[in-house]
């Protein structure tokens, strides 16, 4: 069910989200609209676009799945989860991870736990000769939303392949932030050159700072109402 609000600056009715998912509304955007937010309920807010605070209902929803700025270090996330869950980390990962589908050329579809590149699936069957192995290990975990519920504020990170998500504090988020790389051709080198690739660096630090600013504003407002 779509959620609509009246934009304060011009009185226009704008869509801010669907149910508790504020796809078009950041924490700061909530000041720009007239809407009866029940802050004791859970809301998932659109990420601030690295300092570009758009008015609610203007522009497109932030595509965190494809933005390099939302990448985190999945190895650090797995290490953090192991620190939190201890000996149960691997069993919890296998128990709670969502499934994804693998299609064989013959049309057979397997539903298999994603495991996000952290672990290999346990495959034991007389029909599978070698089982599972990594062929270019890859994890793709991105910062997805800010979650609020009463005085509790977290940041959701999500596997883009299966949708499994984890809630992190800002402090934990900063621990798993990282530089990510995009490999591309160097237009200044001839095609025959042996080294024709360069790396561009991206960092989600700017996005994290914007997230922290919005969370700080939210917490301050909550305290002032008490």
C-alpha positions as CSV (number, residue, x, y, z in Angstrom):
1,X,0.0,0.0,0.0
2,X,1.4,3.4,-1.0
3,X,2.0,6.1,1.6
4,X,1.3,9.7,0.5
5,X,2.0,13.0,2.2
6,X,1.5,16.7,1.6
7,X,4.7,18.5,0.6
8,X,4.9,21.6,2.8
9,X,6.5,24.0,0.2
10,X,3.7,23.7,-2.4
11,X,0.9,21.5,-0.9
12,X,1.4,18.8,-3.5
13,X,0.6,15.2,-2.7
14,X,3.7,13.1,-3.0
15,X,4.5,9.4,-2.5
16,X,6.9,8.9,0.3
17,X,6.9,5.1,0.4
18,X,5.1,1.8,0.7
19,X,3.9,0.7,4.1
20,X,6.9,1.2,6.4
21,X,9.4,1.4,3.6
22,X,10.2,5.0,3.0
23,X,11.6,4.6,-0.5
24,X,11.3,8.3,-1.4
25,X,11.8,9.9,2.0
26,X,15.0,10.3,4.0
27,X,15.0,11.0,7.7
28,X,15.6,14.6,6.9
29,X,12.9,14.6,4.3
30,X,10.3,13.9,6.9
31,X,10.5,17.6,8.0
32,X,9.5,18.6,4.4
33,X,6.1,16.8,4.5
34,X,2.9,16.7,6.5
35,X,2.4,13.1,7.6
36,X,1.4,11.4,10.8
37,X,4.6,9.3,11.4
38,X,4.2,6.9,14.3
39,X,7.8,6.8,15.5
40,X,7.2,3.9,17.8
41,X,6.7,1.8,14.7
42,X,9.5,0.5,12.5
43,X,10.4,2.6,9.5
44,X,13.1,1.9,6.8
45,X,14.3,5.3,5.4
46,X,15.9,6.0,2.0
47,X,19.6,6.7,2.3
48,X,20.8,10.3,2.1
49,X,22.3,10.7,-1.4
50,X,25.7,11.6,-0.1
51,X,24.8,15.1,1.0
52,X,22.2,15.7,-1.7
53,X,19.1,16.0,0.4
54,X,16.2,16.0,-2.1
55,X,12.7,17.1,-1.1
56,X,10.3,14.1,-0.5
57,X,8.6,13.1,-3.7
58,X,11.2,14.6,-6.1
59,X,13.5,12.5,-8.2
60,X,14.0,8.8,-8.2
61,X,14.4,6.3,-5.4
62,X,18.0,5.8,-4.4
63,X,19.3,2.7,-6.1
64,X,21.6,1.4,-3.4
65,X,22.1,-1.9,-5.1
66,X,24.1,-0.5,-8.0
67,X,25.9,2.4,-6.3
68,X,29.6,2.0,-5.6
69,X,29.2,4.3,-2.6
70,X,27.1,1.8,-0.7
71,X,29.7,-1.1,-0.9
72,X,31.1,-2.5,2.4
73,X,33.8,-4.9,3.1
74,X,32.0,-8.3,3.3
75,X,35.1,-10.0,4.9
76,X,34.9,-7.5,7.7
77,X,31.2,-8.0,8.1
78,X,31.7,-11.8,8.3
79,X,34.4,-11.2,11.0
80,X,32.0,-8.9,12.9
81,X,29.3,-11.5,12.8
82,X,31.7,-14.2,14.0
83,X,32.7,-11.9,16.9
84,X,29.0,-11.4,17.8
85,X,27.8,-15.0,17.4
86,X,30.9,-16.9,18.4
87,X,30.7,-20.6,17.8
88,X,27.1,-20.2,16.4
89,X,28.2,-17.9,13.6
90,X,28.4,-20.6,10.9
91,X,25.2,-22.4,12.0
92,X,23.3,-19.2,12.2
93,X,24.5,-18.2,8.7
94,X,23.3,-21.5,7.3
95,X,20.0,-21.3,9.2
96,X,18.9,-17.8,8.5
97,X,20.3,-17.0,5.0
98,X,17.8,-16.8,2.3
99,X,17.8,-19.0,-0.7
100,X,18.7,-18.2,-4.3
101,X,18.2,-20.2,-7.5
102,X,20.7,-21.9,-9.7
103,X,19.6,-23.0,-13.2
104,X,21.3,-25.9,-15.1
105,X,21.5,-25.8,-18.9
106,X,19.0,-28.7,-18.9
107,X,16.4,-26.4,-17.2
108,X,16.7,-28.0,-13.8
109,X,16.4,-25.3,-11.0
110,X,18.1,-25.7,-7.6
111,X,17.1,-23.6,-4.6
112,X,20.2,-23.2,-2.5
113,X,21.2,-21.1,0.5
114,X,23.0,-18.0,-0.8
115,X,25.6,-17.7,2.1
116,X,26.8,-14.4,0.5
117,X,30.3,-15.7,-0.4
118,X,31.1,-16.3,3.3
119,X,30.7,-20.1,3.2
120,X,30.4,-22.9,0.8
121,X,27.0,-24.7,0.7
122,X,27.0,-28.3,2.1
123,X,26.1,-30.4,-1.0
124,X,26.0,-34.1,-0.4
125,X,24.3,-36.3,-3.1
126,X,25.3,-39.2,-5.4
127,X,24.1,-37.0,-8.3
128,X,26.7,-34.3,-7.6
129,X,30.2,-35.5,-8.4
130,X,32.4,-32.8,-6.9
131,X,30.1,-30.6,-4.8
132,X,30.6,-26.9,-4.3
133,X,33.8,-24.8,-4.7
134,X,34.6,-21.1,-5.3
135,X,35.4,-19.9,-8.8
136,X,36.2,-16.3,-8.2
137,X,34.9,-15.7,-4.7
138,X,32.6,-12.7,-4.5
139,X,30.4,-11.1,-1.9
140,X,28.1,-8.2,-2.7
141,X,26.9,-6.6,0.5
142,X,25.6,-3.0,0.3
143,X,24.3,-0.3,2.7
144,X,20.5,-0.3,2.1
145,X,18.4,1.7,4.6
146,X,18.3,3.5,7.9
147,X,15.9,1.8,10.3
148,X,14.2,3.6,13.2
149,X,11.9,2.2,15.9
150,X,11.3,4.5,18.8
151,X,14.7,5.5,20.2
152,X,16.4,2.7,18.3
153,X,18.3,3.6,15.2
154,X,20.3,1.1,13.0
155,X,21.6,0.9,9.5
156,X,20.6,-2.0,7.4
157,X,23.1,-3.8,5.1
158,X,21.8,-6.3,2.6
159,X,23.1,-9.0,0.2
160,X,22.0,-7.8,-3.2
161,X,21.7,-11.4,-4.5
162,X,19.2,-12.9,-2.0
163,X,18.0,-10.0,0.2
164,X,19.3,-11.3,3.5
165,X,20.0,-8.3,5.7
166,X,21.7,-7.4,8.9
167,X,21.3,-4.4,11.3
168,X,24.4,-2.5,12.3
169,X,25.1,0.4,14.6
170,X,26.9,3.4,13.0
171,X,30.0,2.3,14.9
172,X,29.8,-1.2,13.4
173,X,29.1,0.2,10.0
174,X,32.3,2.3,10.1
175,X,34.2,-0.9,11.0
176,X,33.0,-2.7,7.8
177,X,33.4,0.3,5.4
178,X,36.0,-0.1,2.8
179,X,37.5,1.2,-0.4
180,X,36.1,-0.5,-3.4
181,X,37.5,-0.7,-6.9
182,X,36.1,-0.4,-10.4
183,X,38.4,-1.7,-13.1
184,X,38.2,0.1,-16.5
185,X,40.3,0.7,-19.6
186,X,42.8,3.5,-19.6
187,X,41.9,5.7,-22.6
188,X,45.4,7.3,-22.5
189,X,47.2,4.0,-23.3
190,X,47.3,2.2,-26.7
191,X,45.2,-0.9,-27.1
192,X,48.4,-3.0,-27.6
193,X,49.9,-2.0,-24.3
194,X,50.2,-4.8,-21.8
195,X,48.9,-2.8,-18.9
196,X,45.7,-1.2,-20.1
197,X,43.7,-1.2,-16.9
198,X,43.5,1.3,-14.1
199,X,41.6,1.3,-10.9
200,X,39.3,4.0,-9.6
201,X,38.7,4.2,-5.8
202,X,35.3,4.7,-4.2
203,X,34.7,5.1,-0.5
204,X,31.4,5.2,1.4
205,X,32.8,7.5,4.0
206,X,30.9,10.5,2.6
207,X,27.7,8.5,2.7
208,X,28.3,7.3,6.3
209,X,28.9,10.9,7.4
210,X,25.5,11.9,5.8
211,X,23.9,8.9,7.6
212,X,25.4,9.9,10.9
213,X,24.1,13.5,10.5
214,X,20.6,12.3,9.9
215,X,20.7,9.9,12.8
216,X,22.1,12.6,15.1
217,X,19.2,14.9,14.1
218,X,16.6,12.2,14.7
219,X,18.0,11.3,18.2
220,X,18.2,15.0,19.2
221,X,14.6,15.4,18.2
222,X,13.5,12.3,20.1
223,X,15.2,13.6,23.2
224,X,13.6,17.1,22.9
225,X,10.2,15.5,22.9
226,X,10.6,13.8,26.3
